[in-house]
Amino acid sequence: MARVELYTTAWCPFCIRAKRLLDSKNVSYEDTDVDRDPQQRLVMQQRGGARTVPQIFINGHPIGGCDELYALERAGELDSLLSADSGE
């Protein structure tokens, strides 16, 4: 199973939508709230190059935010990414 990491805030509607999609697919993920730990916002920016939340990583690769996650779903590509082995 893929390793899925999200950088989010509790109040962000796009973060909530992204988590709902992953929850609907019964995908477990690591959720880092960047409001609670500002240092993690810097980590997020260094890893993915973006300042906005959510930032989503699958097996260590940045896929972008909520819009990109849903685009992968519409294109039929998300399930294969989520089923790929994380290599750990």
C-alpha positions in Angstrom: 0.0 0.0 0.0 1.2 3.5 -0.7 2.4 5.9 1.9 0.1 9.0 1.8 1.0 12.2 3.6 -1.0 15.3 3.9 -0.1 18.8 5.1 -3.3 20.5 6.2 -5.0 22.9 8.5 -8.2 22.1 10.4 -10.2 24.9 8.9 -9.3 24.5 5.2 -12.3 23.3 3.1 -9.9 21.9 0.4 -8.1 19.9 3.1 -11.4 18.5 4.3 -12.4 17.6 0.7 -9.1 15.8 0.1 -9.4 13.8 3.3 -13.0 12.9 2.4 -11.9 11.4 -0.9 -9.1 9.4 0.7 -11.5 8.3 3.5 -14.1 7.1 1.0 -11.3 4.9 -0.5 -10.4 3.6 3.0 -6.9 5.0 2.6 -4.9 5.6 5.7 -2.7 8.7 5.6 -0.5 10.8 7.8 -2.0 14.2 8.5 0.3 17.0 9.6 -1.5 20.2 10.8 0.8 23.0 9.8 -1.1 25.5 12.0 -0.2 23.5 15.1 3.4 23.1 14.1 4.7 26.0 12.0 8.0 24.3 11.4 6.2 21.7 9.4 4.9 24.4 7.1 8.5 25.1 6.2 9.1 21.3 5.7 6.0 21.2 3.4 7.3 24.1 1.4 10.7 22.6 1.0 9.3 19.2 0.0 6.7 20.3 -2.5 7.6 23.9 -3.3 4.1 25.2 -2.5 2.8 27.4 0.3 -0.9 26.5 0.2 -2.7 23.6 1.9 -3.4 20.8 1.4 -0.2 19.5 0.0 -0.4 15.8 -0.7 2.5 13.3 -1.2 2.1 9.7 -2.3 5.1 7.5 -1.8 7.2 10.7 -1.2 6.2 12.3 -4.5 4.3 15.6 -4.4 1.1 15.4 -6.3 -0.2 18.9 -5.4 -3.4 19.8 -3.6 -7.0 18.9 -3.6 -7.6 19.9 -7.2 -4.8 17.7 -8.4 -6.0 14.8 -6.2 -9.5 15.0 -7.7 -8.0 15.3 -11.2 -6.1 12.0 -10.6 -9.4 10.4 -9.5 -11.3 11.7 -12.6 -8.5 10.4 -14.9 -8.7 7.0 -13.2 -5.1 7.2 -12.1 -5.5 7.6 -8.3 -6.3 4.0 -7.4 -3.1 2.7 -9.1 -1.0 5.4 -7.3 -2.7 4.4 -4.0 -2.1 0.7 -4.5 1.6 1.1 -5.4 4.0 -0.2 -2.8 5.7 2.5 -0.8 9.0 0.6 -1.0 9.5 0.6 2.8 
